[in-house]
Each structure stands twice: as C-alpha cells, then as structure tokens.
Amino acid sequence: MSRFVDRATERFDLGAGDWVDLRTRITFGERNAIQAKVLGRLPLDGDGRIDPSKRELDLGAANVELMRLVIAGWGGQGFCSHADHPHDGVCEPRPVTTENIVALDETAEKILTEIGRRLVTKTPDFTQAPSPSRTAEEADPPSTADGSRASSSAASLDGVGTSSATLTRMS
Ligand SMILES: [Zn+2]
C-alpha cells in the first residue's frame, strides 16, 4: 500500500441535485497548512515583538482552510454563478475558493460535518482500537501539570475536527 496520499474523492449528495466531492484523505502538507491557520498570524506588540499572550487560536479560519483543501468540486443549481434560474446554457458552479466557502449558508456546516465523518486521518490513535493493556497503562500514571498542558494543546487536526463538530451541534 502506497504511503503517499491518494486523491480519491467521494460524492456527498446535498439534495435538490446539488453535490460536493470530498477528498477522503489529506496530505502532510495540507495538515500543516490547516495547523498554520489554527495558530494564525504571529501577534506582534507595538514594538514589533511577538507577544504570545495575544495569540488566539483561530479555529474558524482552520475550518475554512480544511474545506478549501478537502472540497475537490461542487455542482448543481445551488452552486451556480447565476443567481436566477432558469437561464440560458448549463449551470456553471462558482469556483471552490476561500471567498466562496465563507459566503456559503448553513450548507457549510453540513459539509463540515460530512468531512468530519468521511476524512480518514491516518493517526494510530484514531484507527486502532486501544488494547486493554494499553488502556490500563494510560490510566495508571499520576496526572501531572505537564500532562494536562500537553492534552490541552489545540494545534492539531483533532482540534479542527472537534471545532467543526461543535459548530454543527450548536446550529
Ligand atoms: Zn444555473
């Protein structure tokens, strides 16, 4: 089995003849691009120095980047660049761009949820069921300040997935 990400897509039917094609896997480079969006731009203070206390995690931007990278195409009348139907000629979908993704209605949350369901993240923790012995080991070590700091790190793809799931549940 190849260790390079294959660019296979799956079609998600949005109803009313509209669809979106979603990649089922993302590359190392794409994961990095999404994580870079989570962290956002370096916060600079008045003197141009980096002020880490001003850094805020931007999960919204990360979700948009995730969608831009995972959506391989979309189509149907709902994505048409013409506002009025019927019109002459066939429907021409707007291009999949950051600008058009942020302009979506609640379809965006629908697509995000579907990405969360379909995207295969090749991380051992996700794909392997924990063995009983391993679970016991993990439950054993005393909780330290170090451990809690590590688990609160949001700069990972899990963070992106969680945020999209939360977004959807709230709507
Ligand atoms: Zn049209």
Boltz pocket constraint, residues with backbone or C-beta under 6 A from the ligand:
constraints:
  - pocket:
      binder: B
      contacts: [[A, 76], [A, 77], [A, 80], [A, 81], [A, 82], [A, 84], [A, 85], [A, 87], [A, 90], [A, 91], [A, 92]]
      max_distance: 6.0
